[in-house]
Amino acid sequence: MAVKVIEKLMNFFGFDEQEDEANAEKVENELPFSQKPKIVNIHTQSQIKVIILKPDSFEQAQTILENIKNKKPIIIDLQNMERNDAQRLIDFLSGAVFALNGEIKKIANSIFLIVPDNFDIAGDIQDEVDSMFNLK
């Protein structure tokens, strides 16, 4: 009976309600165990690096292709290669890039840009290069 009197007095003065409100706030802020909070990465785009390669032979095609498969954009300078080997390399890479849904563009004489499927090439690069060097 004394306990009920104390509880009534506590309720009257509002002490018991504060504890209930504090407990209620804690419960409201907690997520049910079955629901997991969604975590969103703020840094969704990492720094993009373009690889510049100057192959001397067709045997380096596999290295170039590995970079394309790893979704890295590549600029290839074929000036150090013989014409027939350079043509063979471009033919091979064109087929590989097509199979991987990428894109290959000629930038200048013997220089090509190869991008994987997660990149888009906007505009005509040849026109940009020509205007930079006043070739037109």
TORTOR-782129 format. One record per residue (C-alpha): x, y, z; residue number from 1; residue in one letter. Coordinates in nm, 2 decimals. Layout:
% residues N
[[X; Y; Z]; NUM; 'A'],
...
This chain:
% residues 136
[[0.00; 0.00; 0.00]; 1; 'M'],
[[0.29; 0.23; 0.08]; 2; 'A'],
[[0.42; 0.16; -0.27]; 3; 'V'],
[[0.10; 0.27; -0.43]; 4; 'K'],
[[0.11; 0.59; -0.24]; 5; 'V'],
[[0.46; 0.66; -0.35]; 6; 'I'],
[[0.37; 0.58; -0.71]; 7; 'E'],
[[0.08; 0.81; -0.69]; 8; 'K'],
[[0.30; 1.09; -0.55]; 9; 'L'],
[[0.56; 1.02; -0.82]; 10; 'M'],
[[0.29; 1.04; -1.09]; 11; 'N'],
[[0.15; 1.35; -0.93]; 12; 'F'],
[[0.48; 1.53; -0.94]; 13; 'F'],
[[0.56; 1.39; -1.29]; 14; 'G'],
[[0.87; 1.18; -1.21]; 15; 'F'],
[[0.73; 0.86; -1.34]; 16; 'D'],
[[0.62; 1.01; -1.67]; 17; 'E'],
[[0.97; 1.14; -1.75]; 18; 'Q'],
[[1.12; 0.80; -1.73]; 19; 'E'],
[[0.85; 0.66; -1.96]; 20; 'D'],
[[0.91; 0.94; -2.21]; 21; 'E'],
[[1.28; 0.88; -2.20]; 22; 'A'],
[[1.22; 0.51; -2.26]; 23; 'N'],
[[0.97; 0.59; -2.54]; 24; 'A'],
[[1.23; 0.82; -2.71]; 25; 'E'],
[[1.49; 0.54; -2.70]; 26; 'K'],
[[1.25; 0.29; -2.85]; 27; 'V'],
[[1.14; 0.53; -3.13]; 28; 'E'],
[[1.50; 0.59; -3.23]; 29; 'N'],
[[1.58; 0.22; -3.25]; 30; 'E'],
[[1.52; 0.04; -3.58]; 31; 'L'],
[[1.36; -0.30; -3.57]; 32; 'P'],
[[1.62; -0.58; -3.59]; 33; 'F'],
[[1.48; -0.69; -3.93]; 34; 'S'],
[[1.53; -0.34; -4.08]; 35; 'Q'],
[[1.89; -0.25; -4.17]; 36; 'K'],
[[1.98; 0.12; -4.22]; 37; 'P'],
[[2.06; 0.22; -4.58]; 38; 'K'],
[[2.42; 0.32; -4.61]; 39; 'I'],
[[2.49; 0.55; -4.91]; 40; 'V'],
[[2.85; 0.62; -5.02]; 41; 'N'],
[[2.90; 0.99; -5.07]; 42; 'I'],
[[3.21; 0.94; -5.28]; 43; 'H'],
[[3.05; 0.76; -5.56]; 44; 'T'],
[[3.28; 0.88; -5.84]; 45; 'Q'],
[[3.65; 0.81; -5.79]; 46; 'S'],
[[3.93; 0.99; -5.97]; 47; 'Q'],
[[3.95; 0.87; -6.33]; 48; 'I'],
[[4.30; 0.80; -6.47]; 49; 'K'],
[[4.37; 0.77; -6.84]; 50; 'V'],
[[4.64; 0.53; -6.94]; 51; 'I'],
[[4.88; 0.63; -7.22]; 52; 'I'],
[[5.05; 0.35; -7.40]; 53; 'L'],
[[5.31; 0.34; -7.68]; 54; 'K'],
[[5.33; -0.02; -7.79]; 55; 'P'],
[[5.62; -0.14; -8.01]; 56; 'D'],
[[5.47; -0.47; -8.11]; 57; 'S'],
[[5.15; -0.67; -8.15]; 58; 'F'],
[[5.24; -0.88; -7.85]; 59; 'E'],
[[5.15; -0.59; -7.62]; 60; 'Q'],
[[4.78; -0.62; -7.73]; 61; 'A'],
[[4.70; -0.84; -7.43]; 62; 'Q'],
[[4.82; -0.57; -7.18]; 63; 'T'],
[[4.60; -0.31; -7.36]; 64; 'I'],
[[4.30; -0.54; -7.36]; 65; 'L'],
[[4.34; -0.61; -6.98]; 66; 'E'],
[[4.31; -0.24; -6.92]; 67; 'N'],
[[4.00; -0.22; -7.13]; 68; 'I'],
[[3.85; -0.51; -6.95]; 69; 'K'],
[[3.92; -0.33; -6.62]; 70; 'N'],
[[3.72; -0.03; -6.75]; 71; 'K'],
[[4.01; 0.21; -6.78]; 72; 'K'],
[[4.03; 0.46; -7.07]; 73; 'P'],
[[4.34; 0.43; -7.28]; 74; 'I'],
[[4.52; 0.65; -7.53]; 75; 'I'],
[[4.74; 0.45; -7.77]; 76; 'I'],
[[5.02; 0.60; -7.96]; 77; 'D'],
[[5.12; 0.37; -8.25]; 78; 'L'],
[[5.40; 0.59; -8.40]; 79; 'Q'],
[[5.67; 0.34; -8.28]; 80; 'N'],
[[5.51; 0.05; -8.46]; 81; 'M'],
[[5.55; -0.07; -8.82]; 82; 'E'],
[[5.24; 0.01; -9.03]; 83; 'R'],
[[5.13; -0.35; -9.08]; 84; 'N'],
[[5.16; -0.44; -8.71]; 85; 'D'],
[[4.98; -0.12; -8.61]; 86; 'A'],
[[4.69; -0.20; -8.85]; 87; 'Q'],
[[4.68; -0.55; -8.71]; 88; 'R'],
[[4.67; -0.42; -8.35]; 89; 'L'],
[[4.39; -0.17; -8.43]; 90; 'I'],
[[4.19; -0.44; -8.60]; 91; 'D'],
[[4.23; -0.67; -8.30]; 92; 'F'],
[[4.15; -0.40; -8.05]; 93; 'L'],
[[3.85; -0.28; -8.25]; 94; 'S'],
[[3.70; -0.63; -8.23]; 95; 'G'],
[[3.77; -0.66; -7.86]; 96; 'A'],
[[3.63; -0.32; -7.79]; 97; 'V'],
[[3.32; -0.39; -7.98]; 98; 'F'],
[[3.27; -0.72; -7.79]; 99; 'A'],
[[3.31; -0.53; -7.46]; 100; 'L'],
[[3.06; -0.26; -7.58]; 101; 'N'],
[[3.34; 0.00; -7.56]; 102; 'G'],
[[3.43; 0.27; -7.82]; 103; 'E'],
[[3.75; 0.34; -8.02]; 104; 'I'],
[[3.82; 0.68; -8.18]; 105; 'K'],
[[4.11; 0.81; -8.39]; 106; 'K'],
[[4.24; 1.13; -8.23]; 107; 'I'],
[[4.52; 1.20; -8.46]; 108; 'A'],
[[4.75; 1.02; -8.70]; 109; 'N'],
[[4.85; 0.70; -8.53]; 110; 'S'],
[[4.69; 0.80; -8.20]; 111; 'I'],
[[4.37; 0.64; -8.07]; 112; 'F'],
[[4.14; 0.67; -7.77]; 113; 'L'],
[[3.98; 0.36; -7.64]; 114; 'I'],
[[3.71; 0.38; -7.37]; 115; 'V'],
[[3.51; 0.11; -7.20]; 116; 'P'],
[[3.13; 0.09; -7.19]; 117; 'D'],
[[3.10; 0.31; -6.89]; 118; 'N'],
[[3.24; 0.62; -7.08]; 119; 'F'],
[[3.09; 0.82; -7.36]; 120; 'D'],
[[3.29; 1.02; -7.61]; 121; 'I'],
[[3.11; 1.34; -7.69]; 122; 'A'],
[[3.18; 1.55; -8.00]; 123; 'G'],
[[3.43; 1.49; -8.27]; 124; 'D'],
[[3.78; 1.46; -8.12]; 125; 'I'],
[[3.95; 1.50; -8.45]; 126; 'Q'],
[[3.79; 1.85; -8.50]; 127; 'D'],
[[3.90; 1.95; -8.15]; 128; 'E'],
[[4.26; 1.84; -8.22]; 129; 'V'],
[[4.26; 2.01; -8.56]; 130; 'D'],
[[4.13; 2.34; -8.41]; 131; 'S'],
[[4.39; 2.32; -8.12]; 132; 'M'],
[[4.68; 2.30; -8.37]; 133; 'F'],
[[4.52; 2.52; -8.64]; 134; 'N'],
[[4.52; 2.23; -8.89]; 135; 'L'],
[[4.20; 2.33; -9.06]; 136; 'K'],
